[in-house]
Amino acid sequence: MFTPLTVTVVVTALLLAAWCGYAAVRDQPVKDWHYGGAALVLLLTLVQVGVSTVALAGGERPDGDGSTLVFVCYLVAVPLCLPIAAAVSLTERTRWGSATVAAGAVVLAVLEVRLADVWAGAAGV
């Protein structure tokens, strides 16, 4: 898997989480700028899905038995994380909407780390 892209996605997701978390602490709802940041993170995850799909189609596989299915499941979940959080935040136009997007960004970062672990064949698969 393409490590610099994974690191970029994790860092931008955590920056988005900090930004939305700061808005929640300041008792502010999600603003259009926050959704723009979420769209940037989503774009990066879609690029990662494309790169990973090409790698899988080219014959590369995660290390470990049965890891390909787990990897694909994580790969499907990653780009869904922020759109779901953003949709929920649209219904909650208070500080909790900002907290929801922040939580979704943290979950996305954790999923990214796990995705990289599965690709590398880490234990617990």
C-alpha positions in Angstrom: 0.0 0.0 0.0 1.2 3.5 -0.6 2.4 4.7 2.8 2.8 8.5 2.1 -0.8 8.6 1.0 -1.9 6.8 4.1 0.0 9.2 6.3 -1.5 12.1 4.5 -5.0 10.8 5.0 -4.4 10.2 8.7 -2.8 13.6 9.3 -5.5 15.5 7.4 -8.3 13.5 9.2 -6.7 14.4 12.6 -6.4 18.0 11.6 -10.1 18.0 10.6 -10.9 16.4 14.0 -9.0 19.1 15.8 -10.6 21.9 13.8 -14.1 20.6 14.4 -13.3 19.7 18.0 -12.2 23.3 18.5 -15.5 24.5 17.0 -17.4 22.2 19.4 -15.5 23.6 22.4 -16.4 27.1 21.2 -20.1 26.1 21.0 -20.2 26.5 17.2 -22.0 24.3 14.7 -20.3 22.9 11.6 -19.6 25.6 9.1 -19.2 25.3 5.3 -15.4 25.4 5.8 -15.6 22.3 7.9 -17.5 20.5 5.2 -14.8 21.7 2.7 -12.2 20.1 4.9 -14.2 16.9 5.2 -14.5 16.9 1.4 -10.7 17.2 1.1 -10.2 14.2 3.4 -12.9 12.3 1.5 -11.1 13.0 -1.8 -7.9 11.7 -0.4 -9.6 8.5 0.8 -11.1 8.0 -2.7 -7.6 8.4 -4.2 -6.5 5.7 -1.7 -9.3 3.4 -2.7 -8.3 3.8 -6.3 -4.6 3.2 -5.6 -5.5 0.1 -3.5 -7.9 -1.2 -6.1 -5.2 -0.9 -8.8 -2.7 -2.7 -6.5 -5.2 -5.5 -5.8 -6.1 -5.8 -9.5 -2.4 -6.0 -10.3 -1.9 -9.0 -8.1 -0.6 -7.5 -4.9 -2.2 -8.9 -1.7 -2.0 -8.1 2.0 0.3 -10.3 4.0 -1.5 -13.1 5.9 -4.2 -15.7 5.1 -7.6 -14.2 4.7 -6.4 -10.7 4.9 -7.7 -9.6 1.5 -11.3 -9.8 2.6 -10.6 -7.9 5.8 -8.6 -5.3 3.8 -11.4 -4.8 1.3 -14.0 -4.4 4.1 -11.8 -1.7 5.7 -11.3 -0.1 2.3 -15.1 0.1 1.8 -15.7 1.5 5.3 -13.0 4.3 5.1 -14.7 6.5 2.5 -18.1 6.1 4.1 -17.0 7.4 7.5 -17.0 11.1 6.9 -20.1 11.4 4.7 -22.1 9.6 7.3 -20.8 11.9 10.1 -21.4 15.0 7.9 -25.0 13.9 7.2 -25.6 13.4 10.9 -24.1 16.8 11.6 -26.5 18.4 9.2 -29.4 17.4 11.3 -27.7 18.6 14.5 -26.9 22.3 13.9 -25.3 22.8 17.3 -21.9 22.2 18.8 -22.7 18.5 18.8 -22.7 18.6 15.0 -19.1 19.7 15.1 -18.3 17.1 17.7 -19.9 14.4 15.4 -17.7 15.4 12.5 -14.6 15.5 14.8 -15.5 12.0 16.0 -16.0 10.8 12.5 -12.6 12.1 11.5 -10.9 10.3 14.5 -12.7 7.1 13.5 -11.4 7.5 9.9 -7.9 8.0 11.1 -8.1 4.8 13.2 -9.5 2.9 10.3 -6.6 4.1 8.1 -4.1 2.9 10.6 -5.8 -0.5 10.8 -6.0 -0.6 7.0 -2.2 -0.2 6.9 -1.8 -2.8 9.6 -3.9 -5.3 7.7 -1.9 -4.7 4.5 1.4 -5.2 6.4 0.1 -8.5 8.0 -0.2 -7.3 11.5 -1.4 -9.7 14.2 -5.1 -9.7 15.1 -6.4 -10.1 11.6 
